């Protein structure tokens, strides 16, 4: 009996450790974070400090974006000032976040987040500010197209770049 009690205590004690690497719940009811600012901010911080380059933990940051849709842009506007958003590193991270949040309409939790009005507004703002490189301008042009029908993908972005270079 004592052994069973110890085993239960060990299992219960290890439970928080096993959950530490799980992606956070993005449903609005999961917290008071209506626009998933915490999730988006942690992803932006990861992307601006590490880039994307083949890090295995990238899925832990990218997967929680899939159900957000237009909500990611609202979160970004709560995180960055206008001056911070147009910095190349931040703009690149934002575009990566958008690409992943607009990859599947079926994954988006709230119907209102399937209308990319805020995202298109932010993309237009970035385009007007001529944020930096021609590569960034091409990424913005691609995002303006793919967010409308939730067809954004890294492969689609790659194809867009190579199609426009021919």
Helices and strands as residue ranges (DSSP letters): H 2-19, G 28-30, H 37-50, H 58-62, G 63-65, H 71-79, H 82-85, H 88-101, G 105-107, G 111-114, H 117-128, H 134-149, H 154-164
